[in-house]
Amino acid sequence: VQLQAFGGGLVQAGGSLRLSCVASDYIFSMQSMGWYRQAPGKQRELVADITRTGSRNYGDSVKGRFTISRDTAKNTVYLEMSDLKPEDTAVYYCAAGPWQKPNSYWGQGTQVTVSS
């Protein structure tokens, strides 16, 4: 397994969660790692990604609420989610890849459910 996601769960609106994605050395060396999500009946969308140099990119719906970071010593990318809303409910996936295709590799999803 090259990408493993952890940390999903059930939380009330306004609460916080932290997702972790642990990668193999090969995957962690990729140019980009990020988080995507897919809600029932909707297309998978980018939540946030981060490059090896630390440049970050966020989806419009999560700006100001979510923070992506990476820990090189642990081969791990984190997604800190705060002020969660019911519309954040989805399966969250971590992904990695070169700049040409930043989501070449996928981890298993982790469910995040936000209750109102």
N, C-alpha and C positions, 0 to 999 in steps of 0.2 A: 504494500500500500504506500503510495507516494504522497498522498495528501489526506490528512484526517482532521475532521472538524469536530469541535466539542463546544458545549456550553449553552445549547438551546434550552428552552423550557417555557413555562407558563408564568406570565408576569402581568400585573395590573397596569392599566394605562397610567402613564407618568413615571413608571418604574424604569429600572436599568437592568441590563444584562451585558455580559462580556462573552464574546465568541472567540475561540482559539482555533487556529489552523496550524497543525504541525506538518512540516514537509521534510522529505528526504533531502540530502545534500544536493542532489542533482536538481530537484525541483526548486529548492530555495535559491539556487544560483540563477534562476530565470530572471529576465529583466523586470517582469511585473508579477505581482501577486495581488489578488483581490477577492472581494466578496460579491456574490450575486444573490438574488432572491427570486423566488417564484411563488406567487399566491395562486390559489385555485382559480382556474379559468383565465389566468393572465400569462403573458409572456415573461420569460426570465429577464430580469433587468439588472444592470450594474448598480451596486450599492456604493462601493468604494474600491479603489485600488491604490497601490503604492509601488513605486519603482525601487530598484536597488539603491538608488541615490537618495531616496526618501521623498520624492515628489508624490503628492497625493491628489487624488481626484475623487469627487463625490457626486452621487446622483442628487438632483435638485431637491428631492423630497426628504433627504436626510441631512442636508447641509445644516451645520450648527447644532445637530443633535448626536451625530455619530462621529467617531474618531477611529481611523485606522492607523495601526503602528506595526512595526516589525522589530523582533528581537533576534539579532544575528546569532547570538550565543546559543539560542534555543531553537533555531530554525522555525520560528513561530511568527505568524501574523495574527494580530488581534483586531477585533472590532468591538470597540466600546460603544454601547448603545444606551442613550439616555432619553428621557422624556418620550418614552415609547407610546405609540398610538395604536389603536386597533388595526389601522391600515398597514402597520408594519408586520402584521401576521403573515408568515410565509415560511417556506423551507429555504434556508440560507445555505448557500454552497460556496466553498472556497475554490479558487482557480488560480492557475499560474501559466506563464508562457513567455515567449520572446515578444519583442515590441510589435512584430508583424501580426501576431495572433496571441494576445495576452491571456486568452482563456483556452489554451491548448490542452491543459490537463485539469481534471476536475476531481474534487474530493466528494465523499458522500455528503448528503445534505443533513442539516440539523434543523429541527422544527422550532420555530419561535412563535408563540401564541400570546397575543396581548388582549386581555379582557377589558371590557369597558366598565 
